[in-house]
Amino acid sequence: MVDTVPKIPPSGFKPMADAPTDRVILLQVWSGKTFPVKWQDGFLDSDECACGGWVAQEEGNHPPCWDDGACWESNSDGMPSDPPIGWKEMA
């Protein structure tokens, strides 16, 4: 994984800070893959605190490093998921 994730989204995408959590959006991750996701609450972080995360909406249509189709700070192999860098509305 990379040490530095771009802070400016790719052309045609909006910053992640502005991503809506109430509907399905197209997400682009650092590796360049784009796929539909939706924010989902009900997870626990490594400290057992409640949290939410981006979850792929099509089985298998996500980076392999997204355990169970979700973006994690730390996956089962101890490595982070391919991080989101931008989003746009579904067509």
N, C-alpha and C positions, 0 to 999 in steps of 0.2 A: 504494500500500500504506500501511498505517497505521504510525504511529510507536510506538504502545503496544499490545501484545497483552495482553488480560486475563489476569491471573494466577489468577483463580478460574474454574473451568469453569462452563458453563451448567448450569441445573437438570437433573438426571437424568444428568449426565456426571461422570466422575472426572478428577482431575488427570493431566496427561500424564506427570508424573514416576512415576506408578504404572502406566503402560500396559504390558501384557505384550508381549513380543517373540516369543513362541512360537506365536501363533495369530492368526487373522483377528479383527479387532475393528471396531466402528463408530467412525469418527473424525469429529469436528466441527471445521471450520476457522473462522477468524475471520469469514469472510463468511456463516457460517450453514449452509453445505452439509454434509451428513452422508453418508458413504459408507464401504464396507468397505475396509480396508487391512490390510497385514501388514508387519512390519519385515523388511527384506532387507539382508543384508551384501553386501560385494563391490563397493562403489562407491569412487571416488576423489574426495577433496575438491579444492578449488582449489590446494592445495599438493601434490597427488599423493599424499596419505596415505590409507590405507584407512579407510573409514567405512561406516556403514549409513544407512538412511533408510526412511521410510514409503512404501509403494508401493500404489497403488490396485489392487484385485483384479478390477475390472470395467472393461474397456476403454471409455474415453470417460466413465466415471462418476467424474469428478474435476474440480477447478477447471482452467480452461484454462491457468492459470499454473503448473501442475505439469507441466513438460516430461517427456514420455515416461511420464506417470502417476506420477511420483515427486516427493516434496517436497524441494526444493533450497534451500539458503541463497542461491544465485545461479543463476538460469535462463539460458538462451541469450541472453535480452534484457538480462541484467545485473540484473534485478529478482528479489527473493526470492519464493518460493512463498507462497500464502495459508497462514499458519501454523496448525498444529493447536492447539486450545485445550481439548479434552476428548475423552474416549473412554468407550465402554460396551461391554458384551458383546453379541455377536450374539444376536438373538432366537431 
